[in-house]
Amino acid sequence: MAKNDRTPGESKEKARELPERVEYKNVRSMAGGFAASLETGHSVKTRGGLTEEQVRRYSRQILLAEIGEEGQLALLRSKILLVGAGGLASPAALYLAAAGVGTIGIVDSDDVDLSNIHRQILHGTTDVGRPKVESARDTILRTNPEVNVISHQKRLTQDNALEIIEEYDIVMDGSDNFATKFLLNDASFFRNKPYIFGGAVRFDGQVSVFHPKAGGPCLRCIMPEIPPPGPTCREAGVFGVVPGQIGLLQAAEAVKLLLKKGRSLMGRFLIYDCLETDLRVFTVERNPSCPLCGESPTIRDLGGRYDSRRYGDK
């Protein structure tokens, strides 16, 4: 049995611990359990640092044995960077905020365009013309006003990537071009941050987790060099729900990494075909000849060429 697996008996026992870790006031009945007690207005105070409002807000996931109070506190302390505020980052940001991730950073230099709205649900029609980082911040705070949203209204470049990434626990890809994806891969490697890769165009999407210093491969283990620019959503089109589905998978991977639960996509590459409703996962091995994380690396800094100016899943 894997390290994080629990038997049904262990899960039930873990779930029973939650009521023992909180102090109830004016309790008349425990019929319906902890959740029913919250819904009927009973006041609770946790011993681990959650406020009463946080217990109510996150009660349904706190009840999960794999999360509990300790897991929720870990999420509240965590920091995730989203590079791009487009179709991938939109669902990811909303669900990370709803889950209680304490700090969400957003890097994007673009303004909202009407053509974004059909898939970039962080933005609405009234946001057209506004900076995406401002629109995204407002939407996130409507979902969860406790989140610390940090706006980086700029392009991510090889000059600022290391400094920006340094402050976060996880880096999430919301870009739409190879140059930015490779920049994120390389910068995350040098700062020892998990990099959650994502991509979506037309009816297809991909997700993976790259973190060589935790034993997994990096993007250059698959493609050693930055390939020629491929078609973007602007050029080839995209079925709006596909980046939404991929972004949700990225968010799930992020939460699993923060909680240290389950099996991540590190060392695996997920490919999704929406038209065929086909989802495949392939094993990705560490490449000893990788120019970044291999046995004799030739890439030792961000001095290479990352020349695409397009990102943010436009």
N, C-alpha and C positions, 0 to 999 in steps of 0.2 A: 504493500500500500504506500502511495506517495506520501511525502512528508506532511503535506497540508490536508490530506484526506482525513475525514472523520467518519466513524461509524454512526448510524442513526442514533444509537444510545448516547454517544459522546455529544452529538449536536443538540439533542434534547437537554442534556445536562448543562451544556454551555448556555443555552437559551434561558434555562431556569435561573442562571446566576444574575441576570440583569435586575430583576426585582429586588434581589438581595443587595445590589450595589447602589440602590437609590433609597432615599428616605421619604416616606409618604406622610402627608399631612391630612387630617380629617378623613381618613379612609373608612368608609362604611361597608363597602363590599368589594371583593376582588373578582366578582363574576365577570367573565369575559377576559380576564387577565390584564396584563400591563397596558395593552393598547386600548382596551375599553375604559380603563381607569383614566387614561389621558383624555379620551374623547368626552368623558362626562365631567371634565373640568377639575379633576383632582390635582393638587399641586405636588410636584416632586422636586427633589434636589439630589443631584448625583454627587458621589464622593470623588469623582475623577476630574471635575472641572467644567463639565457641560452646564450651561444655563438651562433654566426651565424651558425657555423658548426653543433652545437648540434640541432638547430632548423631544419636544413636541414636533419640531420641524423634521427631524431625522428619525423619528420613532420606528418607521417601518424598516429601515435598513439597520438600525441599532439592534432590532430583534434578531437579525441574522447572526447565527453563531460565528460566521466567518468575519463579521465586522464588530459588532458589539460596541461598547463605550470606548474601549481603547482604540479600535479601528477608526471610529468617528473622530476622536481627538487627533489621530495621525493625519486624517484628511484635512482637518482644520489647520494643521500646522504646515501643510504642504504647499508647494509653489510650482505651477506648470506654465510653461511658455508656449503660446500658440503663434506660429509664424504664418501670417495671413489671416484675414478675417472674412473668408469667403465661404464656399459651400462645404468644405471639410470642417473648418473651424466652427461654423455656426452651430450644428447640433452638439459637437464636442463641448463647446464653451457652455452651452445651456445645461447639459447634463452634468458636467463637472461642477458648475455652480450649484445646481440643485443638490448634488451629492455632498456639498460642503467643503469642496477644495478651497482652502483659505485665501490663496493668492493666485490670480490668473493674469499673466502678462500677455499683451497682444502687440504684435509687430505688423504694421501695415501703413503704407504711405498713400494709399488710394482713397478716392471719394466714392460714395455709393452711386452706382449707375442703375437706371431703370432695368437694364438687362440682367442685373444681379438678383433681382427680387425673387425670381421663380425658384431659386434654390438656396440663396443665402439668407436664412431665416433670422439671422441676427438683425437684419435691416428691414424696414418697411418702406412703403411708397413715400411717406412724408419725410424719409431720411435721404431721399435722392439729393445729391450735391453735398451732403455732409461728409466729413472724414469718417472712414469706416471705424476707426478706433473709438471715436466718440459715440457713434450709433451702437457699436457693440457693447461699450461700457454701460450705456443706458439700459439696454435690453438685459444684460447680465444682472444689473442691480435691481431691475424689476422682478427678476426671478428670485434673487437672494441678496438683499441689501447688506448682508454681512461680508460679502466677498470683497477682498481688496483687489481692485482692478487697476493694473498698471499699464498705461498706454505708451507705446513706443511708436510715435507717428513718424516713421522713417523707413527707408529701405534697409534690409539686413545686408550688410556687406562684409567683405573679409576684414575690413578695418574695425568694425564694431561688433562682429558676431561673438567673439570670445568674451568681451565685456558684458554684453547683454545676457548671454547664456549662463554665465557664471552664477547669477543670482537665483537660478531655478533648479528644481529637483529633476524635472523631466522636460524634454523638448519635443513638441508635437508639430508635425509637418502639415501645413495647410497651403503649400505652394503649388504652382502649376507648371514648373519647368525644371529641367534636369540640373541646371547650374545652381539654383537655390537648394535643391535637395542634396546635392553633393556638398555644398557649403555647410549645410546643417549637419550632414553626416560627419564631415571632417572636424568642424568646431565642437560637436558633441563628443567626439572621440578625445580631443585634446583637453576637454574639460571634464571627462569621465561622467557624462550624462547619458541616460537612456534616450535614444532617438526613436520616436514612434513615427515611422514612415507611412504615408498614405498618398493615394493618387486616384483620380477618377476622370474619365473622359468617355463620351458617348454613353454606352450602356455597361461599361466595365470599370472595375475598381480593384485596388491592391492595398494590402496592409502588411506591415511587418514591424518588428522591434529589433533595432540594432544597438548592441552594447558590448563591444569587444572586451572591455576590461572586466566584464562580468562573465566572460567565457563564450559569448556569442560572436557571430560574424558582424561585419559592417557592410554598408552598401557597396563599397569597392571590392568586397570579396566576390560579388556577383558581376559587377561592371567596374573594372579597374580604372577606366577613364570616363570622363563625362561624354556621353554620346551627343551626336548632333541634336539640335532642338527638335522635339516632336510636336505633333498637333496639340494645341491647347483647347480649352472649352470654347474660347472665342472663335477658333478656327474650325474645329471639328464638331462642336456642339456637345451637349451633355444632357442626359435624362435627369431631371432635377432631383429625384429621390436617391439616385446612386451616390453622389457625394454625401448625402444625408446618412445613408446606410454605412458608408465607409467611415465617416466621422464618428458615428456611434461606436463602431468597433474600436476605433482609436481611443475613444474615451474609456471604454471598458478595459482596454489594455493598460491605460494609465492608472486607473483605480486599482487594478490587480497588482500592478507594480508597487504602488504606494502602500498597499496593505500587505504585500508579500504573500498573496494568496493565489491559488490556482496555478495553471500552466500558461505562461505567456507565449507570445509569438516569436520570442527570441530564438533564432535558429530555424525559424519556419517562415514561409512566405505564402500569404493567403491571396487567392485570385478569385474574384467574383464576377460572374456573367449574369447580369440581371435578366436579359431576354430569355435565357435558358433556365433561370433560377438554379444556377450551378455554382457551387462554392467548393473550391479545391485548396488544399494546404500542402505545400511542398517543403521538404527538408532543405535547409540551406547550411552547408558546412563552412566552417572557418577555412579561409584560403591561405595556406602558408606563404604563398607568393603575393599576397595582397600588398599593394604599394603603401597602404596606410597602417594596417594592423598586423601585417605578416612578419615573418622571421627576419627579413632584411628590408625594412621600410625605406622608401625613397621620399615619401612626403613627411616632412617634419614640422611644417608650419602651414599657415594659410597664405603663403606667398604665390600660390598657383593662380590660374585664370578662372575666375567665376564671373563671367561677363554678362549674363542675362539680366535684363532690367525688369523682367516680368515676374511677378509672383502675386499670390493672394487669391488664386483660383478665380480669375476675372470672368 
